[in-house]
Amino acid sequence: MPQTAAVHAGLSEFDTPQAWYGPELAQRLDWVHELSDADRQELRRAIAIAQSSNLPFQQLGRAQFPLVNLAARLNRLRTEALDGRGFFLLRGVPIAEYSPWESAAAFWGIGLYLGEAVSQNGKGHVLGHVANLGLDYADPEVRGYQTNASLNYHTDFSDLVGLLCLRTPKSGGLSRIASSTTIWNEMVGRRPDLARVLLEPVYYTRWGEVGVGMKAYYGMPVFSPCAGRMVVTYVRSAIRKAQMIPEVPRLSPVQEEALDLLDSLATDPAIFLSMKFRPGDVQILCNHWILHSRTAYEDWPESERRRHLLRLWLACDGGPALPASFTTIAQPATRSGRPAGIQVPGVPFSAPLNPC
């Protein structure tokens, strides 16, 4: 059991591998892993086998995407994401050599060795697209990945979230991540009174993506101690938009102050880590330990050059212990009891090849 680092006003800091500071990791770069020529050859052979199966993505399994040496490497990285610092960057997927289908297949196949793809939205997309669709982020039912707006630090509704960079924007669009455990520790050290506030539920909208037996909103603490570690779930925009629902309890001034402190810590250069994606980069984050964001971006005028990332939400058998509310109040559970993403009645799973 990890030992706590310090105690303030009855609240503990957590001295676990999930606690880190961005500037230190920016100097080390041991979280960046380059695919070898042998890895790329193995990936190419697996893509050919998957293509010959003629199965849709959502039916492809490891049998249709066989990896051996790369599978062992991905398993080690999976452990680092789930039980270590909480993230890694895999560099060098040769998307310039691939068709759009092959790029998506390579990403899907990598995901098969990390977890089970779950639905990311009310459309049942198990393969998602992060691209500017020209939508208005102020709309209560529009999610940030559909725009080119800057995104506040947040988590998603799965054990792991993965991105494959296909194209970069003209400018901006930097990925930024922060250790939620470090943010908790900093809050406890600076303002334990506000840290304590975030152990109590705040309310989130479901963006109109409502599952069986669920309301349009739900309440969850931002921070939840569990099995010797501090688990996080946080989407400030969903909290704000939930305030538009008449029956949702109003945020108190002290709750607003606590959320503001969390946001200010996440955006502190002494805490966050910034990444500039290259085409072919795969970023994997654990939502239970990592808050992620993106800077606003300017896209290219030509549609074929515009920023485009593929996304996977992955449920991981044997993943970290979580509070029961993660798979009861917030979302449903997979057969193995992991967070199952967003499921809407009557909507089948699908894996579109284009943003929609």
C-alpha positions as CSV (number, residue, x, y, z in Angstrom):
1,M,0.0,0.0,0.0
2,P,1.5,3.4,-1.0
3,Q,2.5,5.5,2.0
4,T,1.2,9.1,2.3
5,A,3.7,11.9,2.1
6,A,2.1,14.4,4.6
7,V,-1.1,15.2,6.4
8,H,-2.7,18.6,6.5
9,A,-5.9,19.3,8.5
10,G,-6.7,15.6,8.4
11,L,-6.2,15.3,4.6
12,S,-3.4,13.2,3.2
13,E,-1.0,13.9,0.4
14,F,-0.3,10.8,-1.8
15,D,3.3,9.8,-2.5
16,T,2.6,7.4,-5.4
17,P,4.0,7.0,-9.0
18,Q,1.0,9.0,-10.3
19,A,2.4,12.2,-8.7
20,W,4.8,14.1,-11.0
21,Y,5.7,17.5,-12.2
22,G,5.8,18.4,-15.9
23,P,9.1,20.3,-16.2
24,E,11.0,17.4,-14.7
25,L,9.4,14.9,-17.2
26,A,10.1,17.3,-20.1
27,Q,13.8,16.9,-19.4
28,R,13.7,13.1,-19.0
29,L,11.6,12.0,-22.0
30,D,11.6,8.4,-20.8
31,W,7.8,8.5,-21.5
32,V,8.5,8.7,-25.3
33,H,8.8,5.3,-27.1
34,E,9.8,5.0,-30.7
35,L,8.5,2.2,-32.9
36,S,11.4,0.1,-34.3
37,D,11.6,-1.1,-37.9
38,A,10.7,-4.5,-36.7
39,D,7.6,-3.1,-34.9
40,R,6.5,-1.4,-38.0
41,Q,6.9,-4.5,-40.1
42,E,4.9,-6.5,-37.5
43,L,2.2,-3.8,-37.6
44,R,2.1,-4.0,-41.4
45,R,1.6,-7.8,-41.4
46,A,-1.2,-7.5,-38.8
47,I,-3.0,-4.8,-40.9
48,A,-2.9,-7.1,-43.9
49,I,-4.4,-9.9,-41.9
50,A,-7.1,-7.6,-40.5
51,Q,-8.0,-6.4,-44.0
52,S,-8.3,-9.9,-45.4
53,S,-10.8,-10.8,-42.7
54,N,-13.3,-8.3,-44.2
55,L,-14.7,-7.6,-40.7
56,P,-15.8,-4.2,-39.5
57,F,-13.5,-2.6,-36.9
58,Q,-15.8,-3.2,-34.0
59,Q,-15.6,-7.0,-34.7
60,L,-11.8,-7.2,-35.1
61,G,-10.0,-8.9,-32.2
62,R,-6.5,-10.0,-31.5
63,A,-7.0,-13.1,-33.7
64,Q,-7.5,-10.8,-36.7
65,F,-4.6,-8.5,-35.6
66,P,-1.8,-10.8,-34.4
67,L,1.1,-9.1,-32.7
68,V,3.9,-10.8,-30.7
69,N,6.9,-8.7,-30.0
70,L,5.0,-5.4,-30.2
71,A,2.3,-7.0,-28.0
72,A,4.8,-7.6,-25.2
73,R,6.0,-4.0,-25.4
74,L,2.5,-2.6,-25.4
75,N,1.7,-4.7,-22.3
76,R,4.6,-3.1,-20.4
77,L,3.4,0.4,-21.5
78,R,-0.1,-0.5,-20.5
79,T,1.1,-1.2,-17.0
80,E,2.9,2.1,-16.9
81,A,-0.3,3.9,-17.9
82,L,-2.5,2.1,-15.4
83,D,-0.2,1.7,-12.4
84,G,2.7,4.0,-13.1
85,R,2.9,7.7,-14.0
86,G,-0.3,7.3,-16.1
87,F,0.7,8.0,-19.7
88,F,3.1,7.4,-22.5
89,L,3.7,8.6,-26.1
90,L,4.3,6.0,-28.8
91,R,6.0,7.6,-31.8
92,G,6.4,6.5,-35.4
93,V,3.3,4.8,-36.7
94,P,4.0,5.2,-40.5
95,I,0.7,6.8,-41.5
96,A,2.3,8.4,-44.6
97,E,2.5,4.9,-46.0
98,Y,-1.0,3.9,-45.0
99,S,-4.5,4.5,-46.5
100,P,-7.0,6.0,-44.2
101,W,-8.4,2.5,-43.5
102,E,-4.9,1.2,-42.7
103,S,-4.2,4.1,-40.3
104,A,-7.4,3.4,-38.5
105,A,-6.7,-0.3,-38.4
106,A,-3.2,0.2,-37.0
107,F,-4.6,2.4,-34.2
108,W,-7.5,-0.1,-33.5
109,G,-5.0,-3.0,-33.4
110,I,-2.7,-1.2,-31.0
111,G,-5.8,-0.5,-28.8
112,L,-6.7,-4.3,-28.8
113,Y,-3.5,-4.9,-26.8
114,L,-4.3,-2.2,-24.3
115,G,-8.0,-2.6,-23.6
116,E,-11.5,-3.0,-24.9
117,A,-12.9,-0.1,-27.0
118,V,-16.0,1.5,-25.5
119,S,-18.5,4.1,-26.9
120,Q,-17.3,7.7,-26.8
121,N,-20.6,9.4,-27.5
122,G,-24.3,9.1,-28.0
123,K,-23.8,7.9,-31.6
124,G,-22.1,4.7,-30.4
125,H,-18.7,5.6,-31.8
126,V,-16.0,3.1,-30.6
127,L,-13.5,4.7,-33.0
128,G,-13.7,8.5,-32.6
129,H,-12.5,11.5,-34.4
130,V,-11.2,14.7,-32.9
131,A,-11.7,17.4,-35.5
132,N,-13.3,20.8,-35.9
133,L,-16.9,20.3,-37.2
134,G,-17.6,24.0,-37.0
135,L,-19.9,23.6,-33.9
136,D,-20.5,26.1,-31.1
137,Y,-18.9,25.0,-27.8
138,A,-21.4,27.2,-26.0
139,D,-24.2,24.8,-27.0
140,P,-25.0,22.6,-24.0
141,E,-24.9,19.5,-26.2
142,V,-21.7,20.2,-28.0
143,R,-18.5,18.6,-26.8
144,G,-15.2,20.3,-27.1
145,Y,-13.5,17.8,-29.4
146,Q,-16.0,18.9,-32.1
147,T,-14.5,22.4,-32.1
148,N,-11.2,24.2,-32.4
149,A,-11.6,25.9,-29.0
150,S,-9.1,25.5,-26.2
151,L,-10.2,22.8,-23.8
152,N,-10.0,23.0,-20.0
153,Y,-8.3,20.2,-18.1
154,H,-10.6,17.3,-17.9
155,T,-11.0,13.5,-17.8
156,D,-13.0,11.1,-20.1
157,F,-15.3,8.2,-19.2
158,S,-12.9,5.2,-19.6
159,D,-9.8,3.7,-18.1
160,L,-7.5,4.8,-20.9
161,V,-8.0,7.4,-23.7
162,G,-5.8,7.2,-26.8
163,L,-5.2,9.6,-29.6
164,L,-3.5,8.9,-33.0
165,C,-2.3,12.1,-34.8
166,L,-3.1,12.0,-38.5
167,R,-2.7,15.7,-39.3
168,T,-1.6,18.7,-37.3
169,P,-3.1,22.2,-37.5
170,K,-1.6,25.4,-39.0
171,S,-0.9,26.6,-35.4
172,G,-1.8,25.8,-31.9
173,G,-3.5,22.6,-30.7
174,L,-0.8,21.6,-28.2
175,S,-1.7,18.7,-25.9
176,R,-1.2,19.5,-22.2
177,I,-1.5,17.0,-19.4
178,A,-1.2,17.3,-15.6
179,S,-1.0,14.8,-12.7
180,S,-4.2,15.0,-10.8
181,T,-2.4,13.5,-7.8
182,T,0.1,16.3,-7.8
183,I,-2.8,18.8,-8.1
184,W,-4.5,17.2,-5.1
185,N,-1.3,17.3,-3.1
186,E,-0.8,21.0,-3.9
187,M,-4.4,21.8,-2.9
188,V,-3.9,19.9,0.4
189,G,-0.7,21.8,1.1
190,R,-2.0,25.2,0.1
191,R,-5.8,25.2,0.9
192,P,-6.9,22.0,2.7
193,D,-10.3,23.6,3.2
194,L,-10.9,23.7,-0.6
195,A,-9.4,20.3,-1.2
196,R,-12.0,18.9,1.3
197,V,-14.8,20.5,-0.7
198,L,-13.8,18.5,-3.8
199,L,-14.3,15.2,-1.9
200,E,-18.1,16.0,-2.0
201,P,-20.2,15.6,-5.2
202,V,-20.6,18.2,-7.9
203,Y,-23.1,17.8,-10.7
204,Y,-22.4,17.1,-14.4
205,T,-24.5,17.2,-17.5
206,R,-24.6,14.1,-19.7
207,W,-24.7,16.3,-22.9
208,G,-28.0,14.8,-23.9
209,E,-26.4,11.4,-24.1
210,V,-28.5,9.6,-21.5
211,G,-28.3,5.8,-20.8
212,V,-30.9,3.4,-19.5
213,G,-32.3,4.4,-16.1
214,M,-30.1,7.5,-15.9
215,K,-31.0,11.2,-15.5
216,A,-29.7,14.0,-17.7
217,Y,-27.2,14.8,-14.9
218,Y,-25.3,13.0,-12.1
219,G,-23.3,13.9,-9.1
220,M,-19.7,12.8,-8.3
221,P,-16.8,14.0,-6.2
222,V,-13.9,15.4,-8.2
223,F,-11.4,13.5,-6.0
224,S,-12.0,10.0,-4.5
225,P,-9.4,8.2,-2.4
226,C,-9.5,4.5,-3.3
227,A,-7.1,1.6,-2.4
228,G,-4.2,3.9,-1.4
229,R,-4.4,6.2,-4.4
230,M,-6.4,9.4,-5.3
231,V,-8.8,8.9,-8.2
232,V,-10.1,11.8,-10.2
233,T,-13.1,12.6,-12.5
234,Y,-13.5,16.1,-13.7
235,V,-15.1,18.0,-16.6
236,R,-15.5,21.7,-15.7
237,S,-17.5,22.5,-18.9
238,A,-20.0,19.7,-18.0
239,I,-20.3,21.1,-14.5
240,R,-21.0,24.6,-15.9
241,K,-23.6,23.3,-18.4
242,A,-25.3,21.2,-15.7
243,Q,-26.1,24.5,-14.0
244,M,-28.5,25.2,-16.9
245,I,-30.7,22.2,-15.8
246,P,-33.3,23.5,-13.3
247,E,-33.3,20.6,-10.9
248,V,-29.5,20.5,-10.5
249,P,-28.3,21.9,-7.2
250,R,-26.5,25.3,-7.6
251,L,-22.8,25.4,-7.0
252,S,-21.9,27.2,-3.8
253,P,-19.3,30.0,-3.8
254,V,-16.8,27.8,-2.0
255,Q,-17.3,25.0,-4.6
256,E,-16.6,27.6,-7.3
257,E,-13.5,28.7,-5.5
258,A,-12.3,25.1,-5.1
259,L,-12.8,24.4,-8.8
260,D,-11.0,27.6,-9.7
261,L,-8.0,26.6,-7.6
262,L,-7.9,23.2,-9.3
263,D,-8.0,24.9,-12.8
264,S,-5.3,27.4,-11.8
265,L,-3.0,24.6,-10.6
266,A,-3.5,22.5,-13.7
267,T,-2.6,25.5,-15.9
268,D,0.6,26.3,-13.9
269,P,3.7,25.7,-16.0
270,A,5.4,24.3,-12.9
271,I,2.9,21.4,-13.0
272,F,1.7,20.6,-16.5
273,L,3.6,18.8,-19.3
274,S,3.1,20.1,-22.9
275,M,3.4,17.9,-26.0
276,K,3.4,18.9,-29.7
277,F,2.1,16.0,-31.7
278,R,3.7,14.7,-34.9
279,P,1.8,12.7,-37.5
280,G,2.0,9.1,-36.4
281,D,2.2,9.8,-32.6
282,V,0.0,7.7,-30.3
283,Q,-0.7,9.3,-26.9
284,I,-2.2,7.0,-24.2
285,L,-3.5,8.5,-20.9
286,C,-5.1,7.0,-17.8
287,N,-8.2,9.1,-17.0
288,H,-8.0,8.2,-13.3
289,W,-4.6,9.9,-12.8
290,I,-4.2,12.4,-15.6
291,L,-6.1,15.6,-16.5
292,H,-5.7,16.6,-20.1
293,S,-6.3,19.7,-22.2
294,R,-5.6,21.3,-25.5
295,T,-4.8,24.8,-26.6
296,A,-7.0,26.5,-29.2
297,Y,-5.8,26.0,-32.8
298,E,-6.0,27.6,-36.2
299,D,-6.7,25.1,-39.0
300,W,-5.5,25.0,-42.6
301,P,-8.0,26.4,-45.1
302,E,-7.8,23.2,-47.2
303,S,-10.0,20.4,-45.8
304,E,-7.5,17.7,-46.6
305,R,-4.9,19.4,-44.4
306,R,-7.0,20.1,-41.4
307,R,-6.1,18.8,-37.9
308,H,-7.4,15.3,-37.4
309,L,-6.9,12.8,-34.6
310,L,-8.4,9.4,-34.1
311,R,-9.5,8.5,-30.6
312,L,-10.1,5.4,-28.6
313,W,-11.7,5.0,-25.1
314,L,-10.5,1.8,-23.6
315,A,-11.8,-0.3,-20.7
316,C,-9.0,-2.4,-19.1
317,D,-9.5,-5.7,-17.4
318,G,-7.4,-5.7,-14.2
319,G,-7.4,-1.9,-14.2
320,P,-7.0,0.2,-11.0
321,A,-9.5,-0.2,-8.2
322,L,-12.2,2.5,-8.5
323,P,-15.1,3.7,-6.3
324,A,-18.3,1.9,-7.1
325,S,-19.9,5.1,-8.3
326,F,-17.7,5.1,-11.4
327,T,-19.7,2.2,-12.8
328,T,-23.1,2.9,-11.2
329,I,-23.8,6.6,-11.0
330,A,-21.5,8.0,-13.7
331,Q,-21.8,5.3,-16.4
332,P,-22.5,1.6,-17.0
333,A,-19.9,-1.2,-16.6
334,T,-18.4,-3.7,-19.0
335,R,-18.8,-7.4,-18.4
336,S,-15.5,-7.3,-16.4
337,G,-16.8,-4.3,-14.3
338,R,-14.8,-1.5,-15.9
339,P,-16.2,1.9,-16.9
340,A,-18.1,1.3,-20.2
341,G,-18.2,4.8,-21.8
342,I,-21.4,6.4,-23.1
343,Q,-24.3,4.0,-24.0
344,V,-27.6,5.3,-25.3
345,P,-30.6,2.8,-25.8
346,G,-31.0,1.5,-29.3
347,V,-27.7,2.9,-30.6
348,P,-25.4,0.2,-32.0
349,F,-21.6,0.6,-31.8
350,S,-19.9,1.8,-35.0
351,A,-16.4,2.8,-36.1
352,P,-16.8,5.6,-38.8
353,L,-13.7,6.4,-40.9
354,N,-14.6,10.1,-41.2
355,P,-15.5,12.7,-38.6
356,C,-19.2,13.0,-38.1
